[in-house]
Amino acid sequence: MSRHAWACACLVLGLSAAATAQPAGRPPAVPPEQETQRQVAVVAEEYLEVLLAGKADILAALGTDPFTFDGRVVKGRQEIMRTWQRMLSGPAGKLAEQPGLQLAVFDHAKALELFGPAPAKLAHLALPRCMFVAVTFEARKGFLLVLTRNPRAVAPDPRGKPEDAVKDPDEGAEAPWLVTAVTE
């Protein structure tokens, strides 16, 4: 992705470099919601670089298993990779040629405000715990990436208690954001 596209994405996200009063030598404090948006934007940018390069095997490795393609749930890394290969052999394989790539990151509340209720094809995802990246182009219909903190977030918590941050049991830290779905 070009520096220009990344700069546009940062503008769309509303991230600013405005400094706040901090002790000398410390970076300015970043509100948690901006930090989340920044993390999601970085993951989305990396994912899109791989998508634009047409690398189905890496796309399969970078996403969740299962993965949702426009409402269709695909399980198993090999099957996810084959699905990406089929998609990349069609119009999706020509995305790198499209001008005007822009990203916009939304949390669930903002997505509801802007677009209304999610379509039924995404109902199986735990959307309140997901982040959304609208990917748009100048002259082509865009698409939506759905990201989750952890593959466990694709199924609602059976106790009915949503978690603010899903912890990775292996590391004891917040799990990374992963792309779990792509849809138009």
N, C-alpha and C positions, 0 to 999 in steps of 0.2 A: 504494500500500500504506500502511496506517495506521501511525502511530508505534507503536501498541500491537503490531501484527503484527511490526514490525521488532524491537521490544524482545523479543518472544517468540522470534524467530529467533535473536537474540543469546544469549538464555538457553539455547536448545537447542544452539547451537554451543559453548557453554561459554566464550565470550570474556569475559574479566574485565578490569576496569580497574585491577587490582592493580599498583601501581608497584613497580619494581625499582630498586635503587640505581644511579643514573646521575649523571654530572656535572651541575651546575646548568645549566639552560637546555636540556638535551637530553631528548627524549621517552624513555620507558622502552623498552628493547629488546624486540622482539617475536620469539618463536621463528618460524623460517621456516614451519613447518606451520600456525601460527595466522595468519600473514600470508596464506598461500595460502587458507586457509578464509575469511578476511575478504574477499579479492579475489573469490573465487567467490560468496560470499554477496551482495556488491554487484552483481555481474553478474546473478545469478539474480533479485535483487529488481527490477532495472531491466527485465529480460526479462519478468518476471511482470506488472509495471505495464503494459507494452505488450500483453501477452496479455489481461489483464483489460479493457483498453480496446478490445480487438477489432481491433487494427491489423495486419492480415496483411502489408501491404507492409513495415512496419518490422520485424516478426518475421523476415521473409525476409532482410532486410538485416543483421540482428543475428546471425544464425546462420551456420553453415558451409554451403558448397555443395561436395559434396552434404550433404543433411540426412536423418536417419533418423526416420521417423514410425512408432513401434511396430513396428520391424523392417523396414519398407519404405523403401528408399533412393530419395530423390527428388533429381534433378539439375537444375540451372538455377534461377536466382532466380525467374523467372516461374512455373515449375511449383511451386516451393516456396511461393510466395505463393498460388497457386491452391489448393494443398493446405491451407494455413492457412485460407483463406477458407471452404473446405468444412467444415473442422473447427469453425470459429467459428460457422458457421450451425447447428450442432447443439448438443449438451449442453455442449461446451467454451465456447460463447458465453455461457453462463450462470454461468461461474465467479465473476464479480464479485459475484454474489448469495449466494455460499456463505460462511457464517460460519466463523471459527476457522482462518484460513489460518496455517500454520506451515511453516518451512523447517528442514531439517537437512542439513548438509554432511558428506560422507564422502569419504575418499580410497579408492582401490581396495582396499587391505588391509582397511580397516574395513568396506567394503561386502561383501567376501567373508566376513568374520567374522560380520556381522549377517544376511546374506541367502543366503550360499552362492554357488555358481558362477552366473555370469551366464547368462541364457537364450540359446538359440541365435540368437534374432533380433538380438542385439547382438554376435555373434561377429566380425563384420567390423570392429568398432571396436578400436582399440589401447587397450583398457580399463585396463591398468596405468598409462598416462600420463593418464588421465582423472580428473575429479572428478565427484561425484554429488550432486545436490540432491534430497532427498525433499520433495515438496510435499504437505502433508496438509491436510484440512479437517475440521471437526467432524462434518458429516453427509453427506459425499460421499467416494467413493473418490478417493484421491490419485493422483499420477503422479510420474515420475522424470525429471529433466533430467540429461543427460550433457553435461559440458563438457570441452573440450579447449583446450590452449594455442595450437594452430595446426592448420589443416585437414590438414597433413601427418600429424598424429597419428592420423588415422582409418585409416591403413594402416600395418602394422608396418614398422619399419625393415628394408630388405632386407639390411642388413649384420648384422642380429640384435643390434645394440647399442642398447638403449633409452637415450634421452637424458634427463637429469634435468630440463633446462629447454630447450625448443625456442626458439631465437633467431630473431627476425624479421630476415631478411637486409637489409631496407630500413632498419631503424632501429638494428640492432646491439644492441637491448635485448630483454628477454623479450617475447614476443608476448602480446597480451591473451587472456584466457579467452573462449571463444565456446561457445554452446550448439550441440551437434552432433546431439543426439537427444532425443526425448521419447518416453516409453513408460509404459504402465501396469504 
